[in-house]
Each structure stands twice: as C-alpha cells, then as structure tokens.
C-alpha cells in the first residue's frame, strides 16, 4: 500500500508469471485513502502524529478484495479478513463494525492462491 499502484500491479503480474504455486498474503487499504482529502489527512497523521520524518502516505489501494485477480490470471482470491473480524473479547462493541463494509474495508488483509 506504500508503493505506487503501477509498481504493485507490475509486481503481481511478474509473480503470476514466475511463481508456479503458492500464496500471497497482503495488507490492503481502501482506494479512497490514496487520493484527495483522505490522502492529505493520512500524510499529516504519518508526519505529525506518528513522527515519520519524510512525507509518506498510502499509494496503492483497491476497491474490493477480488480486484487484484484482474492483475494476473494466476491470482485467485481465497479469503480476506479485517481486524473487526477477530473474535477477541478486547474488541468488545467494536466488533459490530465487521458488518459495515465502509469500516471493515478501510484496511484489511487478503489471501490469494497463486497458480492452479
């Protein structure tokens, strides 16, 4: 999510060609946080709240988990999960957010099968 989308797409394409079988697990961010006011707010947060010296922000986001299947014919979505999906007591009432895509898919993890 920190690399330009074109670079990530190119990497996925090469992986699809060179890796015969395997899995890819990646943390993703919603595409809406890679542009506009959301991108500027995150850059501010990274710099001033988290203390990163040079400007950084998310550059590669996706709309939904199956989007990356379009980047390589060898990539097949197995599943995805969000922090809100965890069945842990410490999340408490926050677990209700798992039912709302707009919250669940802000930042989440995807798992793909590579190959047949």
C-alpha positions in Angstrom: 0.0 0.0 0.0 3.0 2.3 0.3 4.2 1.8 -3.3 2.7 3.3 -6.5 -0.2 1.2 -7.8 1.5 0.7 -11.2 4.5 -0.8 -9.4 2.4 -3.1 -7.3 0.4 -4.2 -10.4 3.7 -4.9 -12.2 5.0 -7.0 -9.3 1.8 -9.0 -9.1 2.0 -9.6 -12.8 5.6 -10.9 -12.6 4.7 -13.0 -9.6 1.9 -14.6 -11.5 4.3 -15.5 -14.3 7.2 -16.7 -12.3 5.6 -18.4 -9.2 4.0 -21.7 -10.2 2.2 -22.4 -6.9 1.9 -20.6 -3.6 0.0 -18.0 -1.7 0.1 -14.2 -1.4 -1.0 -12.6 1.8 -1.1 -8.8 1.8 -2.5 -6.0 3.9 -4.6 -3.6 1.7 -6.2 -0.2 2.1 -9.3 1.2 0.5 -8.6 3.1 -2.7 -10.4 6.1 -1.2 -7.5 6.7 1.2 -5.0 7.1 -1.7 -6.3 10.3 -3.1 -7.9 13.7 -2.2 -8.5 14.9 1.3 -8.2 11.4 2.8 -4.6 11.1 1.4 -3.7 14.5 2.8 -5.1 13.7 6.2 -3.1 10.5 6.3 0.1 12.2 5.3 -0.5 14.7 8.1 -1.1 11.9 10.6 2.0 10.0 9.5 4.2 13.0 9.7 2.9 14.8 12.9 1.2 12.1 15.0 3.4 9.1 14.1 6.6 11.1 13.7 7.7 10.0 10.3 10.3 12.5 9.0 9.7 12.5 5.3 6.2 12.7 3.8 4.6 9.3 3.3 1.1 8.1 2.6 -0.8 5.2 1.1 -0.3 5.0 -2.7 -1.9 1.7 -3.7 -5.4 0.9 -2.7 -8.1 -1.4 -4.0 -11.9 -1.2 -4.1 -12.5 -4.8 -3.0 -10.5 -8.0 -2.3 -11.1 -9.6 -5.7 -9.7 -6.6 -7.7 -6.2 -8.0 -7.7 -7.4 -11.1 -9.6 -7.6 -8.8 -12.7 -3.9 -8.0 -12.4 -2.8 -11.6 -13.1 -4.7 -14.7 -14.4 -2.7 -16.8 -11.9 -4.1 -15.0 -8.8 -7.2 -16.4 -7.1 -8.8 -14.9 -4.0 -9.1 -17.4 -1.1 -10.4 -15.1 1.6 -10.0 -11.8 3.4 -10.3 -10.6 6.9 -10.4 -7.4 8.9 -9.3 -6.6 12.4 -13.0 -6.3 13.2 -13.5 -10.0 12.2 -11.4 -11.2 15.2 -13.4 -13.0 17.8 -11.5 -11.5 20.7 -13.0 -10.1 23.8 -10.9 -6.9 23.8 -12.6 -5.6 20.7 -15.9 -5.5 22.6 -18.6 -3.5 20.9 -16.2 -2.5 18.0 -16.8 -6.0 16.5 -20.1 -4.6 15.2 -18.1 -2.8 12.5 -17.4 -6.1 10.8 -20.9 -5.8 9.4 -20.3 -2.5 7.6 -18.1 -2.6 4.5 -17.2 1.1 4.8 -15.4 0.3 8.1 -14.4 -3.3 7.5 -12.6 -2.4 4.3 -10.6 0.6 5.4 -7.6 -1.6 5.9 -7.8 -5.4 5.7 -5.8 -8.5 4.8 -6.3 -10.5 1.6 -5.1 -14.0 0.8 -4.7 -15.3 -2.7 -3.7 -18.6 -4.3 -1.0 -18.3 -7.0 -1.3 -20.9 -9.8 -3.8 -23.6 -10.5 
